Amino acid sequence: MRVKCGVEQMKKIVMYSVVIIAIIVLLSGCSIIQMEKGDSKINKIESIPFIQNQLYAVAYLGYEEINELSFYIQKYLDSENIPIHYLSQGEYYLVIPRYSNMSLSLYKNDIETMDPSLIFEEKECRPFIIQCNVSDIFSDATICFTYNDETIEFSPYISLKDGTVMVGDRGINITK
């Protein structure tokens, strides 16, 4: 009789152990699925190799049509919903601010008067695409970021000297 009770207790212990292990496996599987679905709190922008004082990243996407955008979305962005600002029929650039609490002012530069006109503002900037620079010799876009009471501005363009993407002193070129 003692042996029967001992065997039954052992069966209960084994059964409870199996149930507990199954629950642990199921719960860990749920967290893996959530991470695969993008529910993780890791921000892809953090994978951009910014150095100390760089405040934005720029990638050249093509002339008159957007190329390779899926590569940059997969590697650096958390959303496919990226606004596009059309200034002129020219080059496309992806601009990614380093910090979400940066503000953005976007200006269109007049080729005849050289005067800038404010066309867009955003207090908490997010990544965007800009089409600009219909001319090789005149940048018709000025992008201004403000962060911690400091305002920096730049105009993205392709160097006529060597074909490199010029992104200003405080940016990083992430064009592949």
C-alpha angles and dihedrals in degrees: 000000000000090000091052092051091047092050092048091049090050090050090052092049092049091047092050090048091052091049092049092048091048091052092049091050092048093048093049089049090055092055091050090051091049091053091049090052090055098255091129117115094228110116113221091213087071088069091068107104096237117172125212107294101019111122104181145020127224131196125188108230102182146279117290091341135054117247132179095010092136089060092056093043092052094045105036113011135072095205140041090211100099121161117230123213113201113204100155142339099278142081125000120221131182110217119195119187114216095222127038092218093064116111123225132214116182120198132190112214117217111230093211102043098023087224118142120226121200108237103165141017132184126179096203105034125212131185115291143174122235128194111203148128106074086175127059091216101045129055106213095188131070117187117199124192124188119200126165093348092308120115121200128179137194142166116219116223144148114258113242088206100062108351096250122145110253113211105166132254098294098045138081124223108227096173108139 
